[in-house]
Amino acid sequence: MPVTQPSRIQHTIHLLPQATTLAELDQVVTLLHPNRSTFTYSADAAQAVVHAGNSDSVVVVWAGERWGANGAIFTWLHQRGIATQARNFNGRSVTGHVSQPAANRTQPLRIQHTMHLLPQDTTLPELKQVTQTLHPTRSAFTYSADAAHALMFAGDDSSKVVVWSGERWNGDIFAWLSQRGIRFEAQRFVEQETVHGSNFIFTHWPTEHISIFQPFNVNPQNYDHPLTGHDGVDIVAPFGSKIFAVAGGTVYKVREVSEDHAYGTAVYLRHQDGYRTAYAHLKERFVNVGDVVQGGQLLGLADSTGNVRPRPTPTQPHLGSHLHLSLYLDGASSRGETPQPFDLINPEPYLKHLQAGWAVPEGELVSGWAFASSVETMGVAARVRSGFINLRAEPGSFQKKLGRVKNGTVMRLLGNKQDNYYPVGVPVEAISRVDTAVSFGIHNEDGAHWMKQNNMTGWSIHAIALGTAAAPQDMTRFEQAGIKMLVRLNYGFHPHGNQPAPSSPDYQRYLDACVETMRRSKGVWGFILGNETNNPQEYPGGVNGTPITPADYARAYNDVWQRKPAGVRLGVQAVDPYFGPGSDSRAYWVAVLNNILGTDFLTVHPKTQDSRPDNVDSDAKFENDPLRWQFLHLKSYQPLLDAVPERFWTLPVIATEVNPQRHNDGHTLGWQTNQGAEWVRRAAAHFRAYNEEALMPINGVIFYRFSADQWELHNKQGILNTIKSL
């Protein structure tokens, strides 16, 4: 049927410019919320509503200058016989505005319109929820069914009204719209999913059927004052099916069907933190007052005792069997946290994670804050959806970190979002304590000596070629000066190779020398077996020698790992991050990590291809396979760390060779003196920023190197001073 003629009543519609920001919209709707006003971004919609109204109807134009020069929007409306008012986004009327509508209103265009219709009792938080949803599409909304009717009368056959929470209208709003030939859709406000700062959570679904068929606070016509609607949720539970406790608690009250109460046979439980639950319409109960029950414990069997719809009949005595579940929170009504009396609150947010099949956070919970974009919420639960989150002591990306929480962990929401962070309770065993501080140093023993002379603490590394003889190292003097000394155990340097071929008679003697060196050394923070064995420069015999495969490296490493002395740290080598063509450094790295028995720390070699400080944070990548995935510059370590198996996620990571490869001329190797200091500052800032949100932070950065090759820094005082200042 066509849309019927609307009532000719007074309408005021607020017309916002298309360029209205969300902040401006928030300001306007907050100001006008008490008036329950009508809003649109469409001049055609504004004309249509006022055209159907009486002579007092008016369009209030906000920031009219944004519609065009010389009052273009006012001219457009006046030509169509529409009276206007003018306001700025500060809410004030525009001084000097004159409304001069033509004598007769012209017919509006017959085009498609959509109007969102909100109930009169819409709260301000609900209104802001709607405006945030509608802002991207610049949709119209109103609290007036008559205004919606007026717009639909002017619209084409595809026009529609979207009714929000229709159950909250006095009378049947859907029938009212249907009688007037108006197409409609139904929408509901999203329930606030964060509540009350408690660790309490439902641990078990209360029936054998995960289905709610009557939500909380609906159908007010069926309930007597002071109830505002349905006082719980109704869950599918056929006659005789089992009813379970949603969480641990104590039975503090029971009802019998003989009491003639609406709940029939019922059980009431008291839980922690002021929460209580009621289980109604039971056939029989299996608990008594004073019983302590566990979550998931059988409480009784389902039936239709008490007041149920549809009502049982003599021929169908169990018709309407279901579970009515009520949830109470002490003081909720007096605090204004619920529309219902008697401290009744909505159980649905407490059931959603169970409906979704999520695990339940159990045991001791640690309170903290999770970045909202990295979690998904489901009622009173949240789950980590990114690779991990940093749990923080306060909301904010630079607040103290309490630890890392990995993907898939289910947490308890403890309150409302603040500064884009959710307060959460995280099971203590799900939190990994990871050190995110980074300190700096210089490569080789000469560098450590310079650090000690300059009272600089941090990291250093000394590489030794063992051959087949142990070479114990005494690094106590550096350890006492606060320098964490790494020792790299090579068989030799180019062209002798990092490790002998497995068939070589030196192979086992080299591994024995590694173990003996570890056993007899002092003051060493950790040892590293080998270096960049994916690079042919490190093959025994050089580039034309015998390749060291991932399996070869892992075999040698595992031999040493199984024999390393107690209390000694052994780390896995860094791979050459760039080596190619025809070589995939990430595949080599992953193959090594998947085949070693364990490691105490990881090492990486971040570099830039040139000396330009801007390339420290460059996102440029290789253009061809097999390194199309790899960054050209300093970020080359990141894809390698992203590929680390989960068993190593909490380990320290040390960048043991950090440097620019060449001067900006493209061929001279080493540090460029006039660029190096700024390069160091940028690199330090890069690693500090990376650590704020990284799954595996970089704990140590060792600039390559103090002496002995083209990258020597001992004669570049400006760069050394910058490193010292970090």
Protein Blocks (a to p, Z undefined) as FASTA:
>chain_A
ZZddddddddddddddfklcfklmmmmmmmmmmnopaddfbfklmmmmmmmmcfkbccdd
ehkllnoghhlmmmmmmmnopacddddfkopacehiacdddfbdcdddddddddddddfk
lcfklmmmmmmmmmmnopacdfbfklmmmmmmmmcfkbccddehkllpgcjfklmmmmno
pacddddddddfbehhiabdcfbdfbfbdcdfbdghiakllpccfbfbdfbdcddddehi
acddfbdcddfbdcdfklopaklpadddddeehiacddehifbdcbdehiacdehiafbd
cdfehjddddddfklmmgoiacddddddehklmnopafbehhiacfklmmmmmmnopacd
ehjdddddddfklpccehjaccdfbfbdcddfbgcjkbccfbdcdehiacddfbdceehi
acddddfklpccddfbdcdddehjklmmmmmmnopacdddddddekjaccdddfklmmmn
opacdddddfbdcfkbjbdcfklmklmmmmmmmmmmmmmpghiabdcedjhklbmklpgh
ijmlccddfklmmmmmmmmmmmgcehiacddddddfkbcghiafklmmmmmmmmpgbdfb
dcdddddfblcfklmmpcbdcfbdcklmpcfblmlmmmmmmmpcfklmmpccddfbgcdf
bdfkopagcjdfklmmmmmmmmmmmmmmmmmmgfbdcfbdcdddfbhpakbcklmmklmm
mmmmZZ
